[in-house]
Amino acid sequence: MPGGHHGRWLTGLVFLVSGCAHVVPPPCFETPVLPTVVKSSLTLDDSALPREAGPYPTDASYQGLTETDCPRLSARASTLGNLLDHKAEQLSAGGRKCLLRKEKAAELSCVALQQAAVEARHRSAGEAMEAFYHLIEAEGRRELLLLGLTEVNESLMRARELRSKGLPTPVEIGVIRKQLTDLRSDELKLRITILQLNARLKILLGLPPGDYALWPQADLKVVPEELDMNQAVDYGLTHRPDLAFLWTLANCLDGDSLAFASQALGAVSPLLSGTSSCPCCASLLARIDCSQTEWACQQLRSLLSERQRQATEEIRQAIGVVAYRVQLVILARNNVESEDRRVKELEEQKEKGLDVEEELSKARLNLYKAQGEQLAEVVNWKIARAQLRQAQGRLLEELPWTDYAPPPVPPMESAP
């Protein structure tokens, strides 16, 4: 091995042995050099494509997914939650074999680990619920798009029939074909969205892969709620798992407990970064310096206080969003009712013998569009309600758990 390469390899090894594994050693290959080229135009070549899109893949068989099963299954399948609970069980079993002091440390750190697991399960359930509701919207919009495609196809047939008779068409055939292409494109995009949402939900819910799709089953009735702001905030401050986790660390754990919990998380630390913009609170425990217990607890108390303020604002904001979403649903419903009245008026005129085919076709398309927008607003309201429950730490309440029970949340009144 050449001397320069050997030196770099040895430097990297020293970093790894010293615990600085996050420092990446210099590369052991020459820096690549790309050729210099002249900028040219990018020309598309679609000569290999068939003239018409399709046929589309046949619809897979469906398996029903209810609004209750979605968060339950996703919480149960949470990889991080299960891993943290497993570590807590191992820690508890090991602590019982030690001295009394160690046993107490293991017990307290187990509580912290279990609360971190609950938070991880809440995050997984929140992600699954959002995907579940978006799947409802995508499937509902696709049905409306298919109705629109039928309507435009009939318009195209009428226009061709008129042209064959040498009569003028109310709408140019080229315009109708463009409308038909746009609708087909939108339907294909929805198929892609549905495919992606199904894949995401299967992963989050721990479902087996296979040639089947999920059919979301939910009550889409919108019932406005009168929410008490202070009660909602108080509930969240006493039930959120991330606050319970920080409270336990800041007020219950001593040096031994912190060391026990940190060691337990050492093996799973690569998984603790979380998937959302806010990292999983369990990642904090893996970074605690247990050699300075008092300083660590002071920092945790400060973090708890800040997190409580943040949670308060999150809950207040979530309540406001839910209220505004209800108003948007009302406006969308009014638009649907207006378009529906127009369709019925034109249908009555058609029954009287008036030639209103093209106006009626356009009105039906407008109705389908308005119904899709109403469905989207209802879905946004459902998502807002789920986000409020998650902000309060109650997303997994009243679910029929069969193999999992969250640990009790400690009282928060003594927290700073």
JOGI-V745523 format. One record per residue. N is the residue number from 0. RES is the residue in three letters. PSI is psi as a letter, one per 40 degrees, with the letter a starting at -180 (* if undefined). NEAR is the number of other C-alpha atoms within 8 Angstrom. Layout:
<<N RES PSI NEAR> <N RES PSI NEAR>>
//
This chain:
<<0 MET h 4> <1 PRO i 5> <2 GLY d 6> <3 GLY d 6> <4 HIS d 9> <5 HIS d 9> <6 GLY d 8> <7 ARG d 11> <8 TRP d 10> <9 LEU d 8> <10 THR d 9> <11 GLY d 11> <12 LEU d 8> <13 VAL d 8> <14 PHE d 11> <15 LEU d 9> <16 VAL d 8> <17 SER e 7> <18 GLY e 6> <19 CYS f 8> <20 ALA e 9> <21 HIS e 4> <22 VAL h 6> <23 VAL h 6> <24 PRO i 8> <25 PRO i 6> <26 PRO i 5> <27 CYS f 7> <28 PHE i 4> <29 GLU i 5> <30 THR h 4> <31 PRO i 4> <32 VAL h 4> <33 LEU i 4> <34 PRO i 4> <35 THR h 4> <36 VAL i 4> <37 VAL h 4> <38 LYS h 4> <39 SER i 4> <40 SER i 4> <41 LEU h 4> <42 THR h 4> <43 LEU i 4> <44 ASP h 5> <45 ASP f 5> <46 SER d 4> <47 ALA e 5> <48 LEU i 5> <49 PRO i 5> <50 ARG d 4> <51 GLU i 4> <52 ALA i 5> <53 GLY i 4> <54 PRO i 4> <55 TYR i 4> <56 PRO i 4> <57 THR i 4> <58 ASP h 4> <59 ALA i 7> <60 SER i 7> <61 TYR i 8> <62 GLN h 8> <63 GLY h 8> <64 LEU h 10> <65 THR i 9> <66 GLU d 12> <67 THR d 7> <68 ASP d 8> <69 CYS d 14> <70 PRO d 15> <71 ARG d 13> <72 LEU d 10> <73 SER d 15> <74 ALA d 13> <75 ARG d 10> <76 ALA e 10> <77 SER h 13> <78 THR d 6> <79 LEU d 11> <80 GLY d 14> <81 ASN d 11> <82 LEU d 10> <83 LEU d 13> <84 ASP d 11> <85 HIS d 8> <86 LYS d 11> <87 ALA d 14> <88 GLU d 9> <89 GLN d 8> <90 LEU d 12> <91 SER d 12> <92 ALA d 8> <93 GLY d 9> <94 GLY d 14> <95 ARG e 10> <96 LYS e 7> <97 CYS a 9> <98 LEU i 8> <99 LEU d 6> <100 ARG d 7> <101 LYS d 12> <102 GLU d 13> <103 LYS d 10> <104 ALA d 15> <105 ALA d 16> <106 GLU d 10> <107 LEU d 12> <108 SER d 14> <109 CYS d 13> <110 VAL d 11> <111 ALA d 12> <112 LEU d 15> <113 GLN d 13> <114 GLN d 15> <115 ALA d 15> <116 ALA d 14> <117 VAL d 12> <118 GLU d 14> <119 ALA d 12> <120 ARG d 14> <121 HIS d 13> <122 ARG d 8> <123 SER d 13> <124 ALA d 15> <125 GLY d 13> <126 GLU d 8> <127 ALA d 14> <128 MET d 13> <129 GLU d 9> <130 ALA d 11> <131 PHE d 13> <132 TYR d 12> <133 HIS d 10> <134 LEU d 12> <135 ILE d 10> <136 GLU d 12> <137 ALA d 11> <138 GLU d 10> <139 GLY d 10> <140 ARG d 11> <141 ARG d 11> <142 GLU d 8> <143 LEU d 12> <144 LEU d 12> <145 LEU d 9> <146 LEU d 9> <147 GLY d 12> <148 LEU d 11> <149 THR d 8> <150 GLU d 11> <151 VAL d 12> <152 ASN d 9> <153 GLU d 8> <154 SER d 11> <155 LEU d 11> <156 MET d 8> <157 ARG d 8> <158 ALA d 13> <159 ARG d 9> <160 GLU d 8> <161 LEU d 11> <162 ARG d 10> <163 SER d 7> <164 LYS e 6> <165 GLY e 6> <166 LEU i 7> <167 PRO i 6> <168 THR h 9> <169 PRO d 6> <170 VAL h 7> <171 GLU h 8> <172 ILE d 10> <173 GLY d 6> <174 VAL d 8> <175 ILE d 12> <176 ARG d 9> <177 LYS d 8> <178 GLN d 9> <179 LEU d 11> <180 THR d 8> <181 ASP d 8> <182 LEU d 11> <183 ARG d 9> <184 SER d 8> <185 ASP d 9> <186 GLU d 11> <187 LEU d 8> <188 LYS d 8> <189 LEU d 12> <190 ARG d 9> <191 ILE d 8> <192 THR d 9> <193 ILE d 11> <194 LEU d 8> <195 GLN d 8> <196 LEU d 12> <197 ASN d 11> <198 ALA d 8> <199 ARG d 9> <200 LEU d 11> <201 LYS d 11> <202 ILE d 8> <203 LEU d 12> <204 LEU e 14> <205 GLY f 9> <206 LEU i 7> <207 PRO i 5> <208 PRO i 5> <209 GLY i 4> <210 ASP g 6> <211 TYR i 8> <212 ALA i 9> <213 LEU h 9> <214 TRP h 8> <215 PRO h 12> <216 GLN h 8> <217 ALA i 6> <218 ASP h 5> <219 LEU e 5> <220 LYS h 4> <221 VAL h 6> <222 VAL h 4> <223 PRO i 6> <224 GLU i 4> <225 GLU h 4> <226 LEU h 6> <227 ASP h 6> <228 MET d 8> <229 ASN d 6> <230 GLN d 7> <231 ALA d 11> <232 VAL d 12> <233 ASP d 8> <234 TYR d 9> <235 GLY d 15> <236 LEU e 13> <237 THR e 12> <238 HIS e 12> <239 ARG h 13> <240 PRO d 12> <241 ASP d 10> <242 LEU d 13> <243 ALA d 14> <244 PHE d 13> <245 LEU d 12> <246 TRP d 14> <247 THR d 13> <248 LEU d 12> <249 ALA d 12> <250 ASN e 9> <251 CYS d 8> <252 LEU h 13> <253 ASP a 8> <254 GLY d 10> <255 ASP d 10> <256 SER d 14> <257 LEU d 16> <258 ALA d 9> <259 PHE d 12> <260 ALA d 15> <261 SER d 12> <262 GLN d 9> <263 ALA d 11> <264 LEU e 12> <265 GLY d 8> <266 ALA d 7> <267 VAL e 9> <268 SER d 10> <269 PRO d 6> <270 LEU e 7> <271 LEU e 11> <272 SER e 9> <273 GLY i 8> <274 THR e 5> <275 SER i 5> <276 SER d 4> <277 CYS h 5> <278 PRO i 10> <279 CYS h 11> <280 CYS d 10> <281 ALA d 9> <282 SER d 11> <283 LEU d 8> <284 LEU d 11> <285 ALA e 12> <286 ARG e 7> <287 ILE h 9> <288 ASP h 7> <289 CYS e 10> <290 SER e 5> <291 GLN g 8> <292 THR d 11> <293 GLU d 6> <294 TRP d 7> <295 ALA d 11> <296 CYS d 11> <297 GLN d 9> <298 GLN d 8> <299 LEU d 11> <300 ARG d 14> <301 SER d 9> <302 LEU d 9> <303 LEU d 14> <304 SER d 10> <305 GLU d 8> <306 ARG d 9> <307 GLN d 10> <308 ARG d 8> <309 GLN d 8> <310 ALA d 11> <311 THR d 11> <312 GLU d 8> <313 GLU d 9> <314 ILE d 14> <315 ARG d 10> <316 GLN d 8> <317 ALA d 13> <318 ILE d 11> <319 GLY d 8> <320 VAL d 9> <321 VAL d 12> <322 ALA d 9> <323 TYR d 8> <324 ARG d 13> <325 VAL d 11> <326 GLN d 8> <327 LEU d 9> <328 VAL d 12> <329 ILE d 8> <330 LEU d 8> <331 ALA d 13> <332 ARG d 9> <333 ASN d 8> <334 ASN d 9> <335 VAL d 12> <336 GLU d 8> <337 SER d 8> <338 GLU d 13> <339 ASP d 9> <340 ARG d 8> <341 ARG d 9> <342 VAL d 12> <343 LYS d 8> <344 GLU d 8> <345 LEU d 11> <346 GLU d 9> <347 GLU d 8> <348 GLN d 10> <349 LYS d 11> <350 GLU d 7> <351 LYS e 6> <352 GLY e 6> <353 LEU i 7> <354 ASP g 5> <355 VAL f 9> <356 GLU d 7> <357 GLU d 8> <358 GLU d 8> <359 LEU d 11> <360 SER d 11> <361 LYS d 8> <362 ALA d 11> <363 ARG d 12> <364 LEU d 10> <365 ASN d 9> <366 LEU d 12> <367 TYR d 12> <368 LYS d 9> <369 ALA d 12> <370 GLN d 11> <371 GLY d 12> <372 GLU d 9> <373 GLN d 12> <374 LEU d 11> <375 ALA d 9> <376 GLU d 12> <377 VAL d 12> <378 VAL d 12> <379 ASN d 9> <380 TRP d 12> <381 LYS d 9> <382 ILE d 11> <383 ALA d 12> <384 ARG d 10> <385 ALA d 11> <386 GLN d 10> <387 LEU d 12> <388 ARG d 10> <389 GLN d 11> <390 ALA d 13> <391 GLN e 15> <392 GLY f 12> <393 ARG e 11> <394 LEU d 12> <395 LEU e 10> <396 GLU i 5> <397 GLU f 4> <398 LEU i 7> <399 PRO g 5> <400 TRP h 7> <401 THR d 4> <402 ASP e 4> <403 TYR h 6> <404 ALA h 5> <405 PRO i 7> <406 PRO i 8> <407 PRO i 4> <408 VAL h 9> <409 PRO i 8> <410 PRO i 6> <411 MET e 9> <412 GLU d 4> <413 SER e 5> <414 ALA i 9> <415 PRO * 6>>
//
